[in-house]
Amino acid sequence: MKNKNRRFSAAFKKEKVDLIDQGKLSVKELSEIYEVSETAVYRWIKKFSKIARDERVIVEKTSEAKKNIDLAKKIRELEQSIGQKQLELDYYKSIVELISKEAGEDVKKKYKPRP
């Protein structure tokens, strides 16, 4: 892949640095989205950040949007797992009912597990 020779305006850089300062975007995310090095982004921060240099602690924050995406994915996985367990439970209940009909007695009551 050939290096792209691009220039970003000061207004663009300042806007992106503000997003980083607010924790809405991480250095790594910005670097990946706009295909610039993380070093270049840190230079932008040094030049345009409103936070004083001696007060700055660089912490890569997960953006709210990324957190929401990750949480939604986790919810889908959990819902899928619950759905599978519900199908298994329904299957076992139907088997117990079938056996009860075949045996002519309530298998569920007769073989209830003891605590």
Residue frames as a rotation matrix with the C-alpha (Angstrom) as fourth column:
MET 1
0.587 0.810 0.000 0.00
0.810 -0.587 0.000 0.00
0.000 0.000 -1.000 0.00
LYS 2
-0.272 -0.671 0.690 1.39
0.654 -0.655 -0.378 3.37
0.706 0.348 0.617 -1.01
ASN 3
-0.514 0.051 -0.856 1.63
0.732 -0.494 -0.469 6.14
-0.447 -0.868 0.216 1.58
LYS 4
0.362 0.701 0.614 -0.98
0.860 -0.505 0.069 8.79
0.358 0.503 -0.786 1.06
ASN 5
-0.799 -0.594 -0.089 0.29
0.593 -0.756 -0.277 12.33
0.097 -0.274 0.957 1.14
ARG 6
0.210 0.938 0.276 -2.60
0.692 -0.342 0.636 14.13
0.690 0.058 -0.721 2.76
ARG 7
-0.908 -0.383 0.173 -2.92
0.167 -0.706 -0.689 17.29
0.385 -0.596 0.704 4.75
PHE 8
0.031 0.914 -0.405 -5.58
0.946 0.104 0.308 17.95
0.323 -0.392 -0.861 7.34
SER 9
0.073 0.062 0.995 -6.71
0.054 -0.997 0.058 21.46
0.996 0.049 -0.076 8.18
ALA 10
-0.897 -0.407 0.175 -6.08
-0.098 -0.202 -0.974 22.95
0.432 -0.891 0.141 11.61
ALA 11
-0.262 0.887 0.380 -9.86
-0.959 -0.282 -0.004 23.14
0.103 -0.366 0.925 12.14
PHE 12
0.479 0.385 -0.789 -10.19
-0.414 0.891 0.183 19.43
0.774 0.239 0.586 11.37
LYS 13
-0.357 -0.725 -0.588 -7.37
0.277 0.519 -0.809 18.51
0.892 -0.452 0.016 13.76
LYS 14
-0.858 0.059 0.511 -8.79
-0.456 -0.545 -0.703 20.73
0.237 -0.836 0.495 16.51
GLU 15
0.145 0.989 -0.005 -12.25
-0.934 0.138 0.329 19.17
0.327 -0.043 0.944 16.12
LYS 16
0.424 -0.037 -0.905 -10.80
-0.038 0.998 -0.058 15.65
0.905 0.059 0.422 16.41
VAL 17
-0.690 -0.709 -0.149 -8.66
0.185 0.026 -0.982 16.59
0.700 -0.705 0.113 19.42
ASP 18
-0.511 0.601 0.615 -11.78
-0.837 -0.512 -0.195 17.99
0.198 -0.614 0.764 21.12
LEU 19
0.531 0.711 -0.461 -13.49
-0.607 0.699 0.378 14.62
0.591 0.079 0.803 20.62
ILE 20
-0.028 -0.642 -0.766 -10.50
0.346 0.713 -0.610 12.89
0.938 -0.282 0.202 22.19
ASP 21
-0.854 -0.302 0.423 -10.50
-0.216 -0.534 -0.817 15.36
0.473 -0.790 0.390 25.12
GLN 22
-0.128 0.913 0.388 -14.20
-0.979 -0.178 0.097 14.62
0.158 -0.368 0.916 25.68
GLY 23
-0.618 -0.196 0.761 -13.57
-0.447 0.885 -0.135 10.86
-0.647 -0.423 -0.634 25.64
LYS 24
0.482 0.870 -0.104 -15.80
-0.539 0.200 -0.818 10.32
-0.691 0.450 0.566 22.61
LEU 25
0.903 -0.292 -0.315 -12.97
-0.168 0.434 -0.885 9.01
0.395 0.852 0.343 20.47
SER 26
0.672 -0.737 0.075 -9.67
0.203 0.281 0.938 7.34
-0.712 -0.615 0.338 21.27
VAL 27
0.030 -0.778 -0.627 -6.32
-0.743 -0.437 0.507 8.01
-0.668 0.451 -0.591 19.66
LYS 28
-0.752 -0.333 0.569 -6.33
0.011 0.857 0.516 4.48
-0.660 0.394 -0.640 18.24
GLU 29
0.131 0.889 0.439 -9.85
0.702 0.229 -0.674 4.87
-0.700 0.397 -0.594 16.77
LEU 30
0.698 0.090 -0.710 -8.98
-0.260 -0.893 -0.368 8.21
-0.667 0.441 -0.600 15.19
SER 31
-0.332 -0.924 -0.191 -5.78
-0.646 0.075 0.760 6.75
-0.688 0.376 -0.621 13.78
GLU 32
-0.655 0.119 0.746 -7.65
0.391 0.898 0.200 3.82
-0.646 0.423 -0.635 12.22
ILE 33
0.401 0.916 0.032 -10.57
0.550 -0.212 -0.808 5.86
-0.733 0.341 -0.588 10.85
TYR 34
0.882 -0.034 -0.470 -8.45
-0.294 -0.820 -0.492 8.49
-0.369 0.572 -0.733 9.10
GLU 35
0.780 -0.600 0.178 -5.44
0.614 0.678 -0.404 6.26
0.122 0.424 0.898 8.40
VAL 36
0.442 -0.703 0.558 -2.91
-0.473 -0.711 -0.521 8.44
0.762 -0.034 -0.646 10.19
SER 37
-0.299 -0.624 -0.722 -0.28
0.363 0.626 -0.690 7.32
0.882 -0.469 0.040 12.64
GLU 38
0.614 0.469 -0.635 -0.95
0.738 -0.057 0.672 7.48
0.279 -0.881 -0.381 16.35
THR 39
-0.322 -0.827 -0.461 2.19
0.883 -0.438 0.168 9.61
-0.341 -0.353 0.872 16.62
ALA 40
-0.762 0.104 0.639 0.63
0.335 -0.781 0.527 12.21
0.554 0.616 0.560 14.34
VAL 41
0.323 0.946 0.020 -2.54
0.389 -0.152 0.909 12.21
0.863 -0.286 -0.417 16.45
TYR 42
0.394 -0.248 -0.885 -0.48
0.906 -0.053 0.419 12.74
-0.151 -0.967 0.204 19.61
ARG 43
-0.757 -0.645 0.110 1.18
0.652 -0.733 0.194 15.70
-0.044 0.218 0.975 17.88
TRP 44
-0.301 0.751 0.588 -2.28
0.225 -0.543 0.809 17.13
0.927 0.375 -0.005 17.16
ILE 45
0.598 0.528 -0.603 -3.17
0.669 0.085 0.739 16.68
0.441 -0.845 -0.302 20.83
LYS 46
-0.159 -0.772 -0.615 0.01
0.941 -0.307 0.142 18.43
-0.299 -0.556 0.775 21.91
LYS 47
-0.898 -0.260 0.354 -0.76
0.397 -0.826 0.399 21.37
0.189 0.499 0.846 19.65
PHE 48
-0.531 0.769 0.356 -4.56
-0.196 -0.520 0.832 21.72
0.825 0.372 0.426 19.94
SER 49
-0.129 0.530 -0.838 -5.66
0.774 0.582 0.250 20.21
0.620 -0.616 -0.485 23.25
LYS 50
0.328 0.354 0.876 -7.36
-0.257 -0.859 0.443 22.50
0.909 -0.370 -0.191 25.76
ILE 51
0.980 -0.040 -0.197 -6.06
0.196 0.411 0.890 20.36
0.045 -0.911 0.411 28.59
ALA 52
0.575 -0.814 0.079 -2.74
-0.816 -0.566 0.116 21.59
-0.050 -0.132 -0.990 29.95
ARG 53
0.238 -0.569 -0.788 0.23
-0.454 0.652 -0.608 19.38
0.859 0.502 -0.103 29.11
ASP 54
-0.766 -0.609 0.207 1.27
-0.447 0.273 -0.852 18.87
0.463 -0.745 -0.481 32.72
GLU 55
-0.302 0.741 0.600 -2.30
-0.799 0.146 -0.583 17.81
-0.520 -0.656 0.548 33.60
ARG 56
0.371 0.502 -0.781 -2.76
-0.891 0.429 -0.147 15.41
0.262 0.751 0.606 30.71
VAL 57
-0.433 -0.366 0.824 -2.78
-0.456 0.877 0.151 11.73
-0.778 -0.310 -0.547 31.38
ILE 58
-0.376 0.267 -0.888 -3.18
-0.889 0.169 0.427 9.82
0.264 0.949 0.174 28.16
VAL 59
-0.576 0.318 0.753 -5.73
-0.203 0.837 -0.509 7.10
-0.792 -0.446 -0.418 28.71
GLU 60
-0.897 0.315 -0.311 -7.25
-0.252 0.213 0.944 5.22
0.363 0.925 -0.112 25.83
LYS 61
-0.515 0.806 0.293 -10.98
-0.439 0.045 -0.897 5.34
-0.736 -0.590 0.331 26.51
THR 62
-0.750 0.420 0.511 -13.53
0.649 0.617 0.445 3.19
-0.128 0.665 -0.736 24.82
SER 63
-0.888 0.445 0.115 -16.00
-0.374 -0.846 0.380 5.48
0.267 0.294 0.918 23.15
GLU 64
-0.415 0.827 0.379 -19.65
-0.566 0.092 -0.819 5.37
-0.712 -0.555 0.430 24.20
ALA 65
0.372 0.565 -0.737 -20.66
-0.928 0.221 -0.299 4.10
-0.006 0.795 0.607 20.78
LYS 66
-0.335 -0.577 -0.745 -18.17
-0.524 0.771 -0.362 1.23
0.783 0.270 -0.561 20.99
LYS 67
-0.923 0.055 0.382 -19.35
-0.336 0.374 -0.865 0.41
-0.190 -0.926 -0.326 24.52
ASN 68
-0.024 1.000 0.008 -22.94
-0.773 -0.014 -0.635 0.34
-0.634 -0.021 0.773 23.29
ILE 69
0.263 0.048 -0.964 -22.04
-0.845 0.493 -0.206 -1.92
0.465 0.869 0.170 20.38
ASP 70
-0.720 -0.607 -0.335 -20.18
-0.343 0.732 -0.588 -4.30
0.603 -0.309 -0.736 22.71
LEU 71
-0.755 0.502 0.422 -23.08
-0.408 0.144 -0.901 -4.32
-0.513 -0.853 0.096 25.19
ALA 72
0.247 0.871 -0.425 -25.63
-0.918 0.070 -0.390 -4.94
-0.310 0.487 0.817 22.43
LYS 73
-0.090 -0.376 -0.922 -23.51
-0.651 0.723 -0.232 -7.86
0.754 0.580 -0.310 21.19
LYS 74
-0.956 -0.283 0.077 -23.35
-0.227 0.549 -0.805 -9.30
0.186 -0.787 -0.589 24.71
ILE 75
-0.333 0.917 0.220 -27.14
-0.675 -0.069 -0.734 -8.92
-0.658 -0.393 0.642 25.07
ARG 76
0.315 0.427 -0.848 -27.69
-0.922 0.350 -0.166 -10.77
0.226 0.834 0.504 21.77
GLU 77
-0.502 -0.591 -0.631 -25.40
-0.398 0.806 -0.438 -13.59
0.768 0.032 -0.640 22.91
LEU 78
-0.936 0.171 0.306 -27.19
-0.257 0.260 -0.931 -13.88
-0.239 -0.950 -0.200 26.26
GLU 79
-0.005 0.989 -0.148 -30.64
-0.854 -0.081 -0.513 -13.79
-0.520 0.124 0.845 24.62
GLN 80
0.119 -0.031 -0.992 -29.53
-0.784 0.610 -0.113 -16.51
0.609 0.791 0.048 22.21
SER 81
-0.835 -0.493 -0.243 -28.27
-0.217 0.703 -0.678 -18.62
0.505 -0.513 -0.694 25.12
ILE 82
-0.658 0.677 0.329 -31.53
-0.459 -0.015 -0.888 -18.14
-0.597 -0.736 0.320 27.02
GLY 83
0.203 0.746 -0.634 -33.49
-0.972 0.078 -0.220 -19.06
-0.115 0.662 0.741 23.90
GLN 84
-0.253 -0.386 -0.887 -31.50
-0.522 0.826 -0.210 -22.28
0.814 0.410 -0.410 23.51
LYS 85
-0.991 -0.113 0.078 -32.03
-0.121 0.448 -0.886 -23.17
0.065 -0.887 -0.458 27.17
GLN 86
-0.310 0.949 0.063 -35.76
-0.737 -0.198 -0.646 -22.48
-0.600 -0.247 0.761 26.84
LEU 87
0.193 0.323 -0.927 -35.95
-0.887 0.461 -0.024 -24.82
0.420 0.826 0.375 23.84
GLU 88
-0.667 -0.505 -0.548 -34.17
-0.205 0.832 -0.516 -27.53
0.717 -0.232 -0.658 25.83
LEU 89
-0.888 0.368 0.277 -36.51
-0.290 0.019 -0.957 -27.01
-0.357 -0.930 0.090 28.79
ASP 90
0.040 0.942 -0.332 -39.60
-0.943 -0.075 -0.325 -27.20
-0.331 0.326 0.885 26.55
TYR 91
-0.070 -0.154 -0.986 -38.23
-0.652 0.754 -0.071 -30.40
0.755 0.638 -0.153 24.98
TYR 92
-0.908 -0.345 -0.238 -37.63
-0.051 0.656 -0.753 -32.04
0.416 -0.671 -0.613 28.36
LYS 93
-0.597 0.770 0.224 -41.08
-0.567 -0.208 -0.797 -31.00
-0.567 -0.603 0.561 29.60
SER 94
0.213 0.702 -0.679 -42.70
-0.973 0.212 -0.085 -32.55
0.085 0.679 0.729 26.53
ILE 95
-0.398 -0.433 -0.809 -40.72
-0.354 0.886 -0.300 -35.77
0.846 0.167 -0.506 27.07
VAL 96
-0.987 0.056 0.153 -41.84
-0.133 0.259 -0.957 -35.94
-0.093 -0.964 -0.248 30.71
GLU 97
-0.198 0.977 -0.072 -45.46
-0.824 -0.206 -0.528 -35.39
-0.531 -0.045 0.846 29.65
LEU 98
0.127 0.184 -0.975 -45.16
-0.837 0.548 -0.006 -38.09
0.533 0.816 0.224 26.97
ILE 99
-0.734 -0.463 -0.497 -43.64
-0.118 0.807 -0.578 -40.58
0.669 -0.366 -0.647 29.43
SER 100
-0.815 0.494 0.301 -46.35
-0.395 -0.094 -0.914 -39.71
-0.423 -0.864 0.272 31.98
LYS 101
0.127 0.895 -0.429 -49.07
-0.976 0.035 -0.216 -40.48
-0.179 0.446 0.877 29.40
GLU 102
-0.028 -0.231 -0.973 -47.37
-0.566 0.805 -0.175 -43.73
0.824 0.546 -0.153 28.38
ALA 103
-0.874 -0.394 -0.284 -46.84
0.011 0.567 -0.823 -44.84
0.486 -0.723 -0.492 31.99
GLY 104
0.071 0.991 -0.112 -50.29
0.377 0.077 0.923 -43.75
0.924 -0.108 -0.368 33.10
GLU 105
0.542 0.067 -0.837 -48.93
0.833 -0.170 0.526 -41.92
-0.107 -0.983 -0.148 36.12
ASP 106
0.959 -0.180 0.220 -47.45
-0.145 -0.976 -0.165 -38.50
0.245 0.126 -0.961 36.89
VAL 107
0.434 -0.880 -0.194 -43.73
0.778 0.475 -0.412 -39.14
0.454 0.027 0.890 36.46
LYS 108
-0.078 -0.453 0.888 -42.95
0.003 -0.891 -0.455 -35.58
0.997 -0.033 0.071 37.41
LYS 109
0.479 0.322 0.816 -44.44
-0.779 -0.272 0.565 -35.98
0.404 -0.907 0.121 40.91
LYS 110
0.995 -0.017 -0.098 -43.21
0.052 0.929 0.366 -39.54
0.085 -0.369 0.926 41.41
TYR 111
0.359 -0.933 0.015 -39.59
0.920 0.351 -0.175 -38.81
0.158 0.076 0.985 40.55
LYS 112
0.853 -0.011 0.522 -39.32
-0.033 -0.999 0.033 -35.28
0.521 -0.046 -0.852 41.90
PRO 113
-0.097 -0.972 -0.216 -35.74
0.349 0.170 -0.922 -34.65
0.932 -0.164 0.322 43.03
ARG 114
0.686 0.268 -0.676 -35.20
0.713 -0.065 0.698 -34.29
0.143 -0.961 -0.235 46.76
PRO 115
0.780 -0.376 0.500 -33.53
-0.287 -0.925 -0.248 -31.12
0.556 0.050 -0.830 48.05
